[in-house]
């Protein structure tokens, strides 16, 4: 039974860690998606996947200007980096 509890706690903790940041910005204040993508492209990012995360942040998967693989969460209003993996 203790092993089952330990496994459950591990799953719950891991699930929360993967969730990413939460953005509390009203949608009407969000930067336009195409403008946001254009800004990142000008900075040298290659965007493979762009989405709105479960936490209501902009999230990209792709490569930085050095060709390094990135997963980055952004504030949808200011384009500030909130978390990068």
C-alpha positions in Angstrom: 0.0 0.0 0.0 2.9 2.4 0.8 4.3 1.8 -2.7 0.9 2.7 -4.2 0.8 5.9 -2.3 4.3 6.8 -3.3 3.5 6.1 -6.9 0.4 8.3 -6.7 2.3 11.2 -5.1 4.9 10.9 -7.8 2.3 11.1 -10.6 0.6 14.1 -8.9 3.8 16.0 -8.4 5.0 15.3 -11.9 1.7 16.3 -13.4 1.9 19.7 -11.7 5.5 20.2 -12.7 4.6 19.7 -16.4 1.7 22.1 -16.3 3.8 25.3 -16.9 3.1 28.8 -15.7 -0.3 30.5 -15.5 -1.1 33.8 -17.1 -3.9 35.9 -15.7 -4.2 38.3 -18.6 -7.6 39.2 -20.1 -7.8 38.0 -23.7 -8.6 41.5 -25.0 -5.1 42.6 -23.8 -3.2 39.7 -25.6 -0.8 40.5 -28.3 -2.0 39.4 -31.7 -0.7 35.9 -32.5 0.7 36.8 -35.9 2.5 39.9 -34.5 3.9 37.8 -31.6 5.1 35.1 -34.0 6.7 37.7 -36.3 8.5 39.3 -33.3 10.0 35.9 -32.3 11.0 35.1 -35.9 12.8 38.5 -36.1 14.7 37.4 -32.9 15.9 34.3 -34.7 13.5 31.7 -33.4 12.2 28.9 -35.6 8.7 28.1 -34.4 7.6 24.5 -35.0 4.6 24.6 -32.8 2.7 27.6 -31.4 -0.2 27.2 -28.9 -2.0 28.6 -26.0 -1.1 26.6 -22.9 -3.5 25.2 -20.4 -2.4 28.1 -18.1 -3.5 30.6 -20.8 0.1 31.6 -21.8 1.6 31.6 -25.3 3.8 28.5 -25.7 6.3 27.7 -28.5 8.3 24.6 -29.4 11.1 25.1 -31.9 14.7 26.3 -32.1 16.5 29.4 -31.0 18.9 31.3 -33.2 21.8 29.0 -32.2 19.7 26.0 -33.4 19.1 24.8 -29.8 15.7 23.1 -29.2 13.4 25.2 -27.0 10.1 25.1 -25.2 9.2 28.5 -24.0 6.1 30.0 -22.2 5.4 33.7 -22.8 3.2 36.3 -21.2 0.6 36.9 -24.0 0.4 40.6 -23.3 4.0 41.6 -22.9 5.8 38.7 -24.7 8.0 38.3 -21.5 9.6 34.9 -21.1 8.0 33.1 -18.1 9.6 29.7 -18.4 12.0 28.1 -20.8 13.0 24.5 -21.0 
